[in-house]
Amino acid sequence: MRILLADKATPSLIADLTALGHECHLDPNLSADDLPAVIAGYEVLVVRSTVVSAATVTASNLLRLVIRAGAGTNTIDVKAAASRGVYVCNVPGRNAVAVAELTLGLILALDRNIPDNVAELRQGRWDKGRFGKADGLLGRHLAIVGLGQIGVAVAERAAA
């Protein structure tokens, strides 16, 4: 199969697909506007954040599968794909740990006023009294709306 990867991909993924006999083309600089001009001749399109419009699906001559390397398919025109018999799938949970860790990092950053601290420090000001204070997380409660793979990963890390 000829596969176009229109977003960043690890070298090991390309090596694994090539070892299975697939012809892979990696071009992480492609935009949604670029895709219609280059999609012809590919059977599979892999994207992360790049939008796959109806124009891309219509411009394809061999496309059979669009894979969103992440959760959701909101960046893909699934109606256009369905009308042309192109399957659309996603890979939920692959980035659940990274998203959970980012979530906890942002919670800590907000509690410690890190964004404001960094912004003022870059302007040459340091307010130790203001930025040395925090409520902390000890004894606090965390509400998690939805216990999918990301929610569970947040809960597991927050329990620590």
C-alpha positions in Angstrom: 0.0 0.0 0.0 1.1 3.6 -0.6 0.7 5.5 2.6 1.0 9.3 3.0 1.8 10.5 6.5 0.9 14.2 6.6 2.0 14.9 10.1 5.0 14.0 12.3 5.6 10.3 12.7 8.3 8.4 14.5 11.1 6.8 12.5 10.2 3.4 14.1 6.6 3.7 12.7 7.9 4.3 9.2 10.4 1.4 9.5 7.7 -0.9 10.8 5.3 -0.1 8.0 8.1 -0.3 5.4 9.1 -3.7 6.8 5.5 -4.9 6.2 5.9 -4.0 2.5 4.2 -0.6 2.5 5.5 2.4 0.6 5.5 5.3 3.1 5.9 9.0 2.3 6.3 11.3 5.2 5.6 15.0 4.7 4.8 16.7 8.0 4.7 20.1 6.4 1.6 19.5 4.4 -1.3 21.7 5.2 -5.0 21.0 4.7 -4.8 23.2 1.6 -1.9 21.2 0.2 -3.5 17.7 0.6 -5.9 17.8 -2.5 -2.9 18.4 -4.8 -0.8 15.5 -3.5 -3.4 12.8 -2.4 -3.7 11.1 -5.7 -2.0 7.7 -5.8 -2.2 7.0 -2.1 -4.5 4.4 -0.5 -4.0 5.5 3.1 -3.7 8.9 4.6 -2.4 9.3 8.2 -2.9 12.7 10.0 -2.7 14.0 13.5 -3.9 17.6 13.5 -4.1 18.3 9.7 -7.6 18.8 8.5 -8.9 16.4 5.8 -11.5 18.3 3.8 -14.0 17.1 1.3 -11.7 18.6 -1.3 -9.0 16.1 -0.3 -11.3 13.1 -0.4 -12.7 14.2 -3.7 -9.2 14.7 -5.2 -8.2 11.2 -4.3 -8.3 8.4 -6.8 -7.2 5.4 -4.7 -7.8 6.5 -1.1 -9.5 3.8 1.0 -8.6 4.8 4.6 -7.9 7.9 6.6 -6.4 7.4 10.0 -6.4 10.1 12.7 -3.4 9.4 14.9 -5.3 10.6 18.0 -8.7 10.8 19.5 -11.7 11.9 17.6 -12.3 12.4 13.9 -13.6 16.0 14.1 -10.8 17.2 11.7 -11.9 14.8 9.0 -14.9 15.3 6.7 -16.4 11.9 7.5 -19.5 12.5 5.3 -17.4 13.1 2.2 -15.3 10.1 3.1 -18.4 7.9 3.5 -19.8 9.1 0.3 -16.7 7.8 -1.5 -16.4 4.6 0.4 -13.3 5.8 2.3 -13.1 4.4 5.8 -12.1 6.7 8.7 -10.7 5.6 12.0 -8.9 7.1 14.9 -6.4 5.8 17.5 -7.9 6.9 20.9 -5.8 6.4 24.0 -2.4 6.4 22.3 -1.7 9.8 23.8 -3.7 9.4 27.0 -0.6 9.3 29.3 0.8 12.4 27.7 -2.5 14.3 28.0 -2.9 13.2 31.6 0.6 14.4 32.5 0.0 17.7 30.8 -3.3 18.0 32.7 -1.5 17.6 36.0 1.2 19.9 34.9 -1.3 22.6 34.1 -3.1 22.1 37.5 0.2 22.5 39.3 1.1 25.5 37.1 -2.2 27.2 38.0 -1.9 26.5 41.7 1.7 27.9 41.7 0.9 30.9 39.4 3.7 29.7 37.1 2.4 31.3 33.9 2.1 34.8 35.5 5.4 34.2 37.3 7.2 33.5 34.0 5.6 36.4 32.2 6.7 38.9 34.9 10.1 37.4 35.2 10.6 37.8 31.5 9.7 41.5 32.0 12.4 41.7 34.6 10.2 41.6 37.7 10.2 39.1 40.5 7.5 39.3 43.2 8.6 36.6 45.7 5.7 37.4 48.0 3.1 37.0 45.4 4.6 34.0 43.6 5.8 32.2 46.7 2.3 31.6 47.8 0.1 28.7 46.7 -2.9 26.7 48.1 -1.1 23.4 47.3 -2.8 20.2 46.3 -2.6 18.4 49.7 -6.1 17.8 51.0 -7.7 19.1 47.8 -10.3 17.3 45.7 -10.1 16.8 41.9 -13.2 16.2 39.9 -12.7 14.3 36.7 -15.5 14.5 34.2 -15.4 11.3 32.1 -13.4 8.3 32.9 -12.2 7.3 29.5 -8.5 6.4 29.0 -7.4 10.0 29.6 -9.6 10.4 32.7 -8.4 7.2 34.2 -4.7 8.1 33.5 -5.3 11.5 35.3 -6.9 9.7 38.2 -4.1 7.2 38.5 -1.5 10.0 38.5 -3.5 12.3 40.8 -3.8 9.5 43.4 -0.1 9.7 43.9 
